[in-house]
Amino acid sequence: MMEKPYGLRLEKDEKILWIGKRSLRSLWLPFFIGFITLPLYGMGIIFIVYAIAKWLKTDYVITDRKVAKVTRHYAFVYLLSYDIKEVKHENVRSVYSVQKGMGSRLRYWDLIIENEKKIVFNGIGDVEEVKKIMEKFRS
């Protein structure tokens, strides 16, 4: 059984089918700048911590009833709040992926799930697996 992200509420008998995070490869720029500027009085550590925090704060979830993006907002180590964007499967109009810039070289995509609003799963590494799961509910 997969551990549900903090803040996500599941209905009775709702099952998590996929849970993921942004690929660390999609955060290549802050890591690169961080390692380059590390010798400069340790300034690079700020960029590296930023990249790790960005990676840790967002979870993407697909259940048998909905798609959700859970974003937590922290002040240092304390959780201040969290945002949950969710769309029920029957309300999804389209699902497609976009690959920008370095994504083609580093193999990560942005998965866009649309209804009247848009949920973007940024920097997903296994986009085909996620699309297959989503297609099961579109038939």
N, C-alpha and C positions, 0 to 999 in steps of 0.2 A: 504494500500500500504506500502511496506517495504522501508525503507530508504536505498539508495545505499551507499556503503562505499566510502569514499573520494578517488578519483583517478580512480575509475572504470568507464569506458566509455561504455554506452549502445547504441546499434543501435536503430533506430526508431522502435517503437512498440515492442521492446524486453522487456520481463517481468521477474522480479525476482520471482523464485519459492521457493527458500529456501536461507536463509542467516543465518550464524552461526559463532560461535567462539569456540575456544578450551574450553573444560570443565575445570572448576577450579579444579576439582578432579585430573586432569592429572598433575597439578602443585603441587602435595602434598609434594614433596621433598623440594623445596625451602620454602614453608610455614612451614613445620615441622622444618627444620633447623632454620628458622627465629624465630619461637616461642620458641624453645629450647634455642637459644643463645640471646634472648631478654634481660634477666637479666644481661648478660655480657656486661655492659656499653652500652646497646642499640644496639649492633652490629647486632642483628637479624632483625632490621628494613631494613637493606640493602637487605637481602634475600626476605623479604616480598614485598618490593618495586619492586625488580627484577621480582618476580612472577606476580605481578599486571601489570607491564609494558609489560611483555611477553604476557599476556592474552589480553591486550588492543590493541596491535599493529597489530594483524592479523585477517582478516575476510575471511570467506569462503563463496562463492556465487555460486548458481546454477540458471541459467536463462533458458529460453526456447530455447536458442541457444548455450550456452557454460557453462563451469565450470571454475571458477576463484578463485585464492588465492591472496588476496591483503595484502601486508606487508608494513607497514609504518615504516620509520626510523626517530627517533627523536634525538635531542640534547637537553636535559632537556625537555622543553615544546614546542620547536620549531620543526616543521616538516621539515626535510632536504630533504627527497626523499621518493619515494614509488616504490615498485616492484609489477608488476602484472604478474602472470603466468596464462595463460588461454589456454583451449583446447576446440575446437568446438565439439559438441556431435557426429557428424559424424566421427570424427577422434579418438574417444576413442576406444581403443582396449580391455581393461579389467578394471574392477572395483572390488576390493576385500578389505577386512578388516583384520587387524592383531591386535591381543591383546597380549601385552607383559607385563611381570612382574606384577606389582601392578594393571595393567589394569583389570585383571580378578576379583580382589577383589573390586576395586573401580568403575567398570563398565564404562570404556572408551576404545575406539578403535582408531587405526590409519586407515583412509580410504585412499587407494592408487588408483589413477586414472592414467592409463598408456596409452600412445601412444608412439611416439618416445622419448618423455621425460616423466617424472613422476611428478605428483602433489600429495603431501601428505597432507591430512587434519589431523593434529595431534590432538590427544586427544578428539575425537568426542564422545559425550555422546549418541546421538540418531542416531547411525550409520544405523540402519535398515530403518528409515524414509528416510535418504539420499539415501540409496541403492534403495529403491522403486522409488524415483523420477528419479534416473539415469536409472533404468530399462525401464522406459517409452520410452526413446529415443534410446534404444539399439535394439528394435524390428524392 
